[in-house]
Structures are given as C-alpha cells and as structure tokens.
Amino acid sequence: MSAAGSAGADLDTLARVTDRVRHNVERVLEGKPDVVTSALVVMLAEGHLLIEDVPGVGKTMLSKALARSIDCSVRRIQFTPDLLPSDVTGVSVFNQNTREFEFRPGGVFANIVVGDEINRASPKTQSALLECMEERQVTVDNTTYQLEAPFMVIATQNPIEMEGTYALPEAQRDRFLARVSVGYPVEAAEIAMLDVHTGRRPLDDLEPVTDASEIRKLIDIVAQVYVSQPVQRYAVALTTATRRSGELTLGASPRATLHLVRAAKARAAMEGRDYVLPDDVTALAQPVLAHRLLASVEAAMSGRTTSTILDGLLATVPVPEGAGG
C-alpha cells in the first residue's frame, strides 16, 4: 500500500472509532455535539480537558461518559477543601512485616482521571497535578513512577464566582489543553432528557466501544498529520499577539502554541485530512488559549473578558492563504 493509501486507511479507522465514541457519549449528553467533539480532539491530541460551567448542566456526566466509552482504567477524584496532595499522587507507607516502605498509588494512577470540581480544593492540592499532567509521571519520596499511556485528566469546575471555589493557579490552567463550557440544553434536548433520565440512568447502560490500545494507535495517527510552515507561523503569530496586547497582563505561553498545533492536527484528522488548515487553528484558538490569558485591570473593569479580547486579536492576525497540504 502506498503512503497516501496507508494514511487514508488510518484516517478511516480514526473516523470509525471516534464516531463510535461520539455516539456513545451523546446517548447521555443530548444536544451538545460540539462539546463532545472538543473532548475527542483533546483526547487525540494527548491533552487534558477542563470543563467549566454552572452546576447541573452535565459536566461530570460528560467526563464519566467519555471515560466509560473506553475500556481502560478510570479513577475519580472528588476535590474538596480537605483533600491532601498525597490523596492525589499517592503515599509511601511503612510495612511492619517487610520492614520497608511501600508505595500506595493515589487517584492519578489511571488512564483517565476524572477530577470533579477541581477548584474546590486548595491551590496546594491542585498543584499536586502539575507534574503528572505535564510529564506523565509522579515523584514521591525521591522515587519517580511513570503513568501509563494514554493518560488524560478531565476536570470539572464551577465558575470562580461560585461560593467555596479557589482560582486555579496559572501553571495549572496552562496544563489544560482546552477549556469548554457545556451550556444549558435547548428546549427539545431538555425535554428528551426528561424522558430518558427520569426512568433510568443511561450512564449505567454505557458499554466501552474502544480500548486504551486503540486510542494509543489513534494518537499515533494524529501525530503524523502534516503542518505546513505558513500554518505554524500563523499559530505562533496568534500567541505572540496575546503577549503584545495591552489588554492582557498574561499572554499565551509556548506550551499554548504547542497545544494549539496539536489540537489542530487532531481536528484535521477527525475531518479526514492528513494536513492542517489555518481554519483548524482559528476554530480552536478560543478553547485552547482563552483560559490561559489574564486580562489587565483596566480591561476587566470595562467588562472585557479574555474571550472578547482574543476575538479582537483573531480579527487582526492575517490568515495565510492556501496553506494546507
């Protein structure tokens, strides 16, 4: 088989598997196809997903449905003010019989970690996730333990105005590839939800439609997607614009640029292309960049959010013409 034929077959496999996962998740989260697609993009880009919205709109339902759709290890951590860093990473315990310390893994030792209401824990506990999210490893008592691939943190959080929440540290936000909001359902979807969810729990009926091994193969397929020089320069121009903006006190980091390109590759692959278009980068700029930015005091006082500031910057950065494959 030629290289082009092989790439086509790989993309067909990716489309088939992601469609199965998408339909599975949509059985419990009606009327939110864009949110489900964003979650799949993050997974294929080897990133972590932050789902931010008010209580009761299905944040935890989305994260659990995605986790259950993949036959792999899943752990849930309920973040509370009294949660300790060792509850997240693990702890060394002295064994009286062997007279040695034994490591007892914490909640992050799984393929998919569901962190529920992450911003209700203290910043110290939130920071316990920093090493594992970036380096796929945990260090306890000078011993490093590798985390098995794929590894994905799906965290939910309530808006910062909600009572009993702590703001996520900047370093923590920067490690989430994308932030999405579920939003309220349209009326028809909410009526359909009443039919389905009041008689039984559809989440209990969810069966895995793929496994960790297949997800690793899909991640490898995404890694082969081609990104041209003009598209790379366009991604860098966008993040550079955030660093130069007078309305922002914190712009996008180089990690943000890397995450933006990785996500664009995943989006291209899901749309059946083995190359990235500028449109892929533009479409993902908001979910990938907005949560990392910090508005200046003047901009915040005038009601300007990081999302509206980013919209303005997107309008000023020229999009390269014909910069696909």
N, C-alpha and C positions, 0 to 999 in steps of 0.2 A: 504493500500500500504506500502511495506517495505521502510526503509530509503533509500536503494540503488535505488529502483524503483522511489521514490519521487525525488531523486537527478537527476536521468536520465530524468524524465519528466520536471524538472526545466531547465535542460541544453538544452533540446529540444526547450522549449519555448524561452530561451535566443537566441539560434541559429536562430530560425524563425524570431524573432523581429530584431536582428542585421542584418540579411540578407536583410530584407525589407529596413532598414535604409541605408545599404551599397549601394544597387541597386539604391535607390532614389538619393543619393549623386553622384553616378557615372554617373547619367544622365547629370549632369552639369560639372563634372570634369573627363574628359575621360583619360584613360590610367594611373591612379595613384591609383591602388588598395591597395598598401602598406601604402600610406599616409592616405587613408580613414580608413583602419583597425587600424592604430595607433590612429587616432582621436576617434574611437569607444572604444578602450582599455582605453584611458584616461577618457572618459565619464563614463564607467562602474567601473573604479577604484576611482570614485569621485575626480578626479583631474582637473587640469587646463592645457590648451594646448597653447603652444607658437609656432606659425608658422613663421619661418624666411626664407626669400628669397628675391631676387631682385624684383622690381616692375613688375607687368603684368603677373605673372605666375599662378594666381588663388588663392592666399592666402585668400582674402576676399570672393571669390566665394565658397571656401571650407567651411569657417566658417558659411556663410549665408545658404548654402545648408544643413549643419548639423542642424542648428537652425530651419530651416523651415520644416525639416523632423519630428520634434517632436512638437506635439500640446501643446505648453506651452508658457509662457511669454518670449519674446525676446526683448532686448534693445541693441541698437548700440551706442557706444561712439566713436566719431571721435577725436582722440588725436591730439591736435595742441599745439604749444608753448604757446598760451594764455589761454588754458584750466585750470580751477581752481579746487582744490581738492573738493570744495563744489559742483561743477558740477557733480562729480563722486559719492560722498556719499549722498548728499542732504544738505538742509539748513533749519534752523528754521526762519520763517517769522512772524512778528507781525501782527495779525489780528485786525484791528481797530474796527470791530463790536463786537467781543467777548472779546477784550482787553487781549488776550492771544497769546502766541507764538504757531504757527502751524508748524509741520514738513512737508516739501515737499521733497519726496524721490528723490534721484539722479539716475543716469543711472545704478547703480549696482543692483537696486531692480527689478530683473527678474530672471527666471530660467537659461537662457543662456544670457550671456553678451558678445557681440562681440566688442572687443576693437581694433579698426582699427589703424594701425601704432602707436602702443603704445610708441615706443621710439622717437616720435616727440614731446611729452610733456615733461615738465621739470621733474627732479627727484622728486621734491616736490609733483607734481600731480600724478606721477606714484606711489608714496608711499601711496597715499590715498587708494590704492587697498590692501595694506598689511593685514589689519585686516579682511576685508571681504573674502579674498582668503583663509586665514588660519582658521579663526574662524566662518565663515558663519554668521557674524554679522557686524553691523555698529554702531559706537558710535558718536553721535553728541550732543554737549552741555550737556554732562554727562548723556545722555539717550541712552540706547542700543536698537537697533532694529534688530530682527532676520531676516535672509534671508531664503526664502522658499526653501526646497529641491525638486528636485535636483538643485544645483547651480554650474554653470560651466562658467569660463571665457575662451573664445577663443580669444587670442590676436594675431595680426599680427605685424610683424616688418620688416623693411628693414635692411640689413647688416650695421654694425656700420660705414663702410667706406662711406656710402651714405651721401650726404650733408644734413645738418639740423637734424641730429639724435643725441640723447643723449644715452649714455650707460645705460642699465638697472642696477639699484643697485643690489648688490649681494643678498640682502634679498629678492628682487623681483624675481630674477631668481630662487631662491631656492624654491619659492612657486609654480612654474610651474612644474607639474609632468613630462612633456616631452616637448622636442623641436623637431619639424620635419621641413624638407625642402620639398617644393613641387617639385622644379626642373623643367627644361624645358621638354615639352612632346616629345615623339618620333614622327617621321615624320608622321606616319599613323594617330596617335591620333590628331596631329595638323591639318591635312587635314580634318579629321572628324569634328573637332571643327569648322572649317570654314563653313562647310555645315550646322551645327546646329545653331551656334551662330550668323551668319550674317543675317539669315532670321527672327529670333525671339529671345526672351530672355527665355531660358529654365528654369531659376530660377523662373520666374513669374508663370510657369505652375506647379511648385512643390507643391504637397499636403502633409500634415502630414501623416505619416504611423504608428505613435505610439503617446503616450502622456506621460505627466510627471509622472502619477501614475504608468504606466507600466515600465518606466525607473527606478523608485524607487524600484519596485519588482526585476528588473534585478540586481540592485546594491546589494540588499539583498542576491540574489542567489550567486553572486561573493564573498560576504563576507564569505560564508560557504565553499568555496574551501579550501582544506587541504594543508598545507605547512609543510613538514617534517623538523625535526631538521637539517639533513645534508644540505637541501636546504637553510634554514635560515642561517646556518653558512657560506654557500657559498656566500650569499648576503652580509653578514657582512664582509667577507674576501675581497670581491671586493672593498667595500667602504673604508675599512681600508687600503688597498693597495694604494688608491689615497691619503690618508692622510700622508702616509710614503714616497711617491715618491719625490725624489729630484728635479724632473722637474716641480712640481706643488707647487705654493705658497698657494693655497686654495684647499683642498680636499673636498670630498662629506660629507655632514652633516648627522646626524642621521635621519633627515627628509627624506633625499635622500634614505637611506636604506629602510625606511618605504614605500616610494613611489615606490621603485623598487619591493618590495614584493607585494604590492597592484596591480601594473600593471601586474606582473607575474600571479597573481590569475585571473585577467580579461582575459589575453591571454589564459590561460589554459581553462577557462570556454568557451571562444569563439571557442576553438578547441574541445569542447565536453568532457573535462576531469574535474573531481571534485578533482583533485590533481595537484600540481605544479611540473614540472620537472626542473632540472638545466638548460636545454635548454631555458626555458621560461625566466629565469633570464639573461642568456647570450645574448639572442636576444634583450632584452630591455635595456641592460646596456648603449648603446650609446645614444638613445633618452632620457633616464631618467637621466643619470649622466653627459654627456659631457658639457652641458650648464652651469652647476653649478661650474665647475672647473676653475681654473685660472693658466695659465702656468707661469713659472718663466721667468724672463727677458732673461736669457741665452737660455732657450728652445725656446722662441718666436723669438729671434734673429737668431737662427739656423733654423727657419722655421717649428718648431714643433708645431702643434695645439693640443688643448686638446683632440680632437678625435683620433689623431695618438698616443698620449701618452696613452690614455685609451685602445687603441687596444693592445699596448705593455703590459699593466698591465693585460688585459684579458688573454693574452697568458701565463702569469707567474702564475696565480692563479689556482691551481688544481681543476678540476671539479669533484664533488662527483659521484661515480659510483652507478647506480641503486638506486637513491634517489628519487623515485617518490612516489606513494601512497603505 
